[in-house]
Amino acid sequence: MSSDRIAVIVGSLRAGSINRKLARALVGLAPKELELQFVEIGELPLYNADLEANVPKPWADFRQQVGACAGVLFVSPEYNRSVPGVLKNAIDVGSRPYGKSVWSGKPAAVITASPGAVGGFGANQHLRQSFVFLDMPAMQQPEAYISGADKLFDAQGAITNPSTVDFLRGFMQRYAQWVQTHLKS
């Protein structure tokens, strides 16, 4: 069976990011049908329509990388009950110019992780709202809000809780099915 290249976009730029650790763990838990590829967002200039006349290279590279993928997995923290600004900027860069969105039709999944008790619920839901306009079919179940994520990893970045590993493996298997369903339609 061939693999589907999936863009992994992490909504945190911090070197020791919990969400980046989680994204790395997901690479190891993904079924063989998914080829996960990190697409970085930290160097994207802020979106400004005036720059479309002479598209910055980071925008062009980002659009090309996401455009070449079959789907998108978002892994993000929550900032102020919403998505981090850097992630919102990446969404805007990829959705423009109008009518040329790199997101359109790509099956999406979202996982949010936080040290707090609600696991990034607000960011997860705000991101899903964007998917509607971006024309990205969002996997509805299972939802993934990982709370207490600051205690989830050992010193090497491995997830220490076996039930969390099982949940995330199941999440990735379900996402692989979601991708296949939407690529066939």
N, C-alpha and C positions, 0 to 999 in steps of 0.2 A: 504494500500500500504506500502511496506517495505521501509525503508530509506537507502540511500547510504551514507556510511561514506566517508567524504571528508577531506583530509589533508589541513589545512590552514597554509601556510608558510609565515611569515612576514619577510621582508627583512631589518628590522631595529631592533637594540637591545636596543635603547634608551627607558628608562622607560616611558617618556611622548610622545612616538612616535605617530605622526599623523596617520601613517599607521596601527599601532596596534589599535588605537581608531577606525579607519575605519573598520578593520577586526572584531572587537567586534560588531560594528554596523551591519555588514553583517550577523553575526550569528543570530541577531534578525530579520533580513529581509528575511532570507532564507526560502523557502517553506519547508513544513514538509518532503518532500522526501529526503532532504539533512540533514545529521547529520554532522555538521562541528566540526572538532577536530583540535585544535592547535598542530602543531608539531614544537618544538623549535629547533633552529639552533645555538644558542649562545655558546654552550659548545662543538661543534664539533672541534676536532683538525684539523689543516690544512691538506688537502689531500696530502699524500705522499705514493706512491705505495709500498715503503718498509714496511709500517706498515700493509699491507695486510697479512703478515706472522703471525701476532699476532694482529688481528683487535681490535682497541680500543673500549671499551664498548659503548661510545657515538655514534660511527659509527654504531655498531651493533644494538643498540636501535633505532636509526634514520631510518636505512634501514628497520627494522621490522615494525615500525610505518607507514612509507609511504607505504611499501609493502602491508599492511593490508587494505589500503584505495582504494576506487573505482576510485577516481579522486583527483586532486590537484588544489586548488585555491591559487594563489600567490598574495600577497598584498605588494607592495614595494615602497620605495622612489627611487629617481634617484640620483646617485652620479657621478659627472663628465660625464654626458650624458650616463651612463651605469648602470648596476646593482651594488648594494653594494657588496664588497668583501665577506662578510659573506654569502650572498645568492649564489654567484658563488661557494664558497667552498661547500655549502650544495648540490648544483647541482652535483658537481664533486664527492663528497662522495657517493651520491645516484646512480651515473652512473657507479660505479666501484665495483668489478673488471669487466673488459670488458666482455660483454655477460650476465651479471647478474644485469643489471640496474633495480632499483625499479620503474623507471619512465615509462618504456616501455608500451605503449598502454593505459595509464591513461589519460582520457579527462581532459584538463587543461583550466583554465581561468586566466586572469591576470588583476589586477587593480593597477594602480600607482597613487599616490597622492603626491602633492608637494605644497608648498606655492607659487611657481612660476606660470607663465602664461601658460606654456605648460604641466603642470600636470604630469611630468615624462615620456613624450613621448619617449625619448631615451632609458630609462631603459625598458619600455614596449616592444619596438621593439627588443632590444637586447635579452630579455628573449624569445620572440617569435622565434628568430633565433635559440636559443638553443633547443626549442621544436622540431624543425625539426629533428635534430640529435638524440634527446632523444626518438623519436618515440611517441610523445605525441600529439594527435589531439587537436589543440588549437581552442577554440571558437573564431570565427572571428568577430562576431557582437553580441551585440554592443561592440565597443571598449570603454575602460574606462580609461580616463586620467582626474583625478580630480585636477583642478587648484585652487589656493586660499584656499587650504585645512587647512591652519593655522587659518582661520576664520570660519571654517565649524562646529565646535563643541561648545556646551555650557560647563559650568564648570563640569557637570556630565558626559560628553563624548557623549551626544546625538547630533545628527545632527540637526542643526537649520533650514536648508533650505528645505521646503517641496518638492520642485521640485527635489532636489538631492535625497531625500528619495525615491521618486517615481522612479527615474532613477535607483537607486541601487536595489530596489525591483524588477524592471523589469529585470535588469541584472542577478540577482540571479534566477529568474524564468526561464530565457532563459538558464542559465547554468544548471539548473536541467534538462531541456529538452535535452541539449547537452550531459549530462552524460547518460541519458536514451538511447539516440540514439546510443551512442558508446558502451554501455554495451550490447545492443541487437545485435550488428553487429559482 
